[in-house]
C-alpha cells in the first residue's frame, strides 16, 4: 500500500509557515493540514554543535505547539540551517546582512541541514538530513541583483536554491536538493512510513 493511502487514517499537521515546505509536501502527494501560526522562541544552547542545531530546533517547535493532539494526529515540525566554517547562518535581518551572508558562501562549499520532528500522542521521532552545496565565485553585482530582486530575507543563509541564484551560481550539490529547499522529502517519506508502521 502506498504511503498516501496509509495516511488516510491519519491527520498530518504541518507546523510551518514556509511556502516551500507546503509546496514540497503537496508535490510529494502527502495530504496535510496547516497548523495555525504560533510562537516559538528559537534559541539553542551556545555549546550545541552546529550539526545538531536544526534537529534541536525542530523538537523545540514541536514542544511549543500549543494544541493537544488527537489520537490520529501527526505533528510535523522542521528547521533548516546553513552552516559555513562551523557557524550557523540564520535568516538575515536586513539587506546588508543578506549580502554579507552570500559573500561568505561565494566560491566555496557550505552545508545545509534540515531537522525534522514527527510527533503523535504516544511517540516522537527526530532526524536530520545534510546536503553540501558548492557556489561558484559570485560578483558583488550578482549578489546585489539577487538580494534586490528576490528579497530572500525569510531564508536561512539568505538564498533559495530554487531561485535565480541557484540556477546561475550553484556548481554542485551532494545530498538532497529538496533538503536545501527546506524539507528532505525522500527521507521524510521513509520516516513517515516507519512512524505509522
N, C-alpha and C positions, 0 to 999 in steps of 0.2 A: 504494500500500500504506500502511495506517495505521501510525503510529509504534509502537503496541504490538505489531504484527506484525513490524516491522523489528527491534524489540528482543529478539525471541525467541532470536536467536543471540548475544545479549549478556547479561551479568550485571551489572545496575546495583546498586552498593553505596551505600547511604545512610549516610554517616558523620555522624550527628547524633542526639542524644538527644531532640530536640524532638518531642513528640507531634503538634504542629501540622504539621510537615513530613511526618511519616509519613501523617497524615490527608490532606493535600493531594495527595501523590503517589498514594496509593491511590484517591482520588476522581477523579483525572485518568486512571485506568486504566493507570497506569505501574507495571509489576511491578518490585519491588526486593527486596533483602535488606538487613537491618540490620547494619551493621558493629559489632563488639564495641566497648565503651567503651574509649577510650584517652586519654592525657593530651596536652594541647597548651597551652603557655604562651601565652595570647592577649595578647601585648604588641606594640604597634605603635610605630614611631618617633614621638616627640612632634611633630616638624615635619610629619608627614604630613597633608595636607588632610583635613578631616572627610569629604568626599565620597568619598575613596579608601580609607577605613579598612575598610569591610565587605569589599570585594573583596580587600584585602591579607590580612585575617584568614581569608577562605575559602581563599586559597592556602596560608597558614601551616598551617591544619588539614589540607589535602591533603598538604603536605610532611611533616607529622608522623605520617601514617598509618603504623603500624609493620609492616604486612604487605606482601609483594610481591604485585603484581597479576598475575593470569593474563592470557593474550593476549586473552581475551574479556571481561575485567572493565572496567567504567567506574566510577570512584570519583566520588561527588558529595558535595561539602562546601559549606557555606553559613554565612553570618554576617549577622545583622541588627542595625543600629544605628539609634538615634533621634537626630536632630540638631536642636538648637534654639540659636539665637544662635551658630552655628558651634561648639557644644560638644556632645560626644557623651555621651548618657545610656545607660549600660550597664544591667546588672541591679542593682536596688537591694540594698544589703547588709542592710537592716532596714526595719521599718515606717516609721520617721521619714524615712528617705531616700526611700522609695516615695511618701510623702505630699508631700515636697518636690519630687520629680520631676513628679508630676501637677500640683501647683500651678504649676510653671514652664511647663506646657503649656496650662493653663486659659485660655480666652478668646483663643486665638491659633493660628497655624499652626506646624507643625513638619514636618520631613522624615523619612521612613523609607526607609532604604537597605538593600537586601539584596544582598550579594555572593555569587556562586556560582562554584565551580570544578569543571570536569569534567576528569578525567584518566584516560588508559589507559596502556599500556606504551610508546606512541610519541609522544603529544602531550598537551598540557594547554591548556584554554581557560578564561579567566575573564571574567565580565561582572557588571554590577550594574544593578539596577532601582531607580528613585526614585519615591516617592509623596509627595504633600503632603497632610497631614491637618489639618483645622481643628476644634478643640474650641470649644464654647460656654463661657461662664464657668461653672465648677463651684463649688458651695459647699463649704466645708470639711466640712460634714456629709456631702455626697455623696461626696467623696473618701475620707473615713474609712470610710464604709459600704462602698465598693468594695474598699478595701485589706483591711478586716477580713473581708469576706465571701468574696472571691475570691483573696486572698493571692498577688498577681502578682509574687512575688519572683524568679521564674525568667524574667521577661520584660523585654526591653530597654525602657527608658522607663517601666517599672512598670505597663504596661497591655496587655490583649489586646483587639483591636478586635472580636473575635467574642463578647466577654463583655458584661455589663450596661452597662459604661461606654461601649462602642461604640454600643449601642442608644440610650442616653439623652443621650450627651454629644457625639457627633461630628456636626457640621453638614455637612461635605462632605469629599470626597476627590478629588484629581486624581491619576490613575495607577491602578495595580493594587491592588485591595482585598486580594488574596491575598498580594501583596508585603508588605503591612503585617502580615499573619498570620505571615510568615516565609519565604515562597517565591513568587517571581514565576512562577507555573505556566505561563502562556501563553508568556512569554519562554523559560522552560526547555524547554518542548515544542519550540519552534522551534530552539533551540540544540542540543538533542539530535538532532534530525533532521539538522542540518548536521554535527554531530560524527561521526555514524556513516555519513554520506554517502549 
